[in-house]
Amino acid sequence: MNFQQVRQALKEHNLEVFTNQDFVNIFNISNEVSAVKLSRYKKLGYLISPKKGVYYLKGEIHDKNKIANKAYFPSYISLESALSFYNIIPETVYSITSITTKATREFTDEQTIYKYYKIKKQAYTGYLIMDDTLIAEPEKAVCDYLYFVSLGKRVLNERMSLTKLNKDKIKYYSKFFDDTRLNNLINKIF
């Protein structure tokens, strides 16, 4: 099987981002054969791998958030990435920030840094599916962000625009964190 056949099969299965296991399943090959082929295609510059075992076709993915979701599971786009997306902060964000229930991690590919921040399992909620990507609702993104501010791991962005947000919803999501510092910060802001 040549790379054009591989590319076509991935497109037929609607896999912009795929894992080694996806590759094994599509082509009905062993893990060893899959690893060799994927390594070869990566060295030839056909594939990019932000993390071991996760790949995408070079130059053919338009939404890096899909990569972020697939590279570290479970995760959803939040923090500065979601705040910028919803125009809650005016800054352009160059890395993709996500929330996870796993350990905090960071991965990179040729152009993008993918950052993942751990929260409690009970607080892993408040996201929706948008264009096949999990992203925090605006109020949950604010709550996630304020949680890390309350821990001293982020500096409060004074230019956040909170006027269009549902403050009761932010307070609702804060209950999942069960954190006094977060509640105090939210009460201070609102």
Stockholm file with secondary structure:
# STOCKHOLM 1.0

chainA/1-190         MNFQQVRQALKEHNLEVFTNQDFVNIFNISNEVSAVKLSRYKKLGYLISPKKGVYYLKGEIHDKNKIANKAYFPSYISLESALSFYNIIPETVYSITSITTKATREFTDEQTIYKYYKIKKQAYTGYLIMDDTLIAEPEKAVCDYLYFVSLGKRVLNERMSLTKLNKDKIKYYSKFFDDTRLNNLINKIF
#=GR chainA/1-190 SS CCHHHHHHHHHHTTCSEEEHHHHHHHHTCCHHHHHHHHHHHHHTTSEEEEETTEEEETTCCCCHHHHHHHHSSSEEECHHHHHHHTTSSCSCCCEEEEEESSCCEEEECSSCEEEEEECCGGGCCCEEEETTEEEECHHHHHHHHHHHHHTTSSCCCTTCCCTTSCHHHHHHHHTTTCCHHHHHHHHHHC
#=GC SS_cons         CCHHHHHHHHHHTTCSEEEHHHHHHHHTCCHHHHHHHHHHHHHTTSEEEEETTEEEETTCCCCHHHHHHHHSSSEEECHHHHHHHTTSSCSCCCEEEEEESSCCEEEECSSCEEEEEECCGGGCCCEEEETTEEEECHHHHHHHHHHHHHTTSSCCCTTCCCTTSCHHHHHHHHTTTCCHHHHHHHHHHC
//
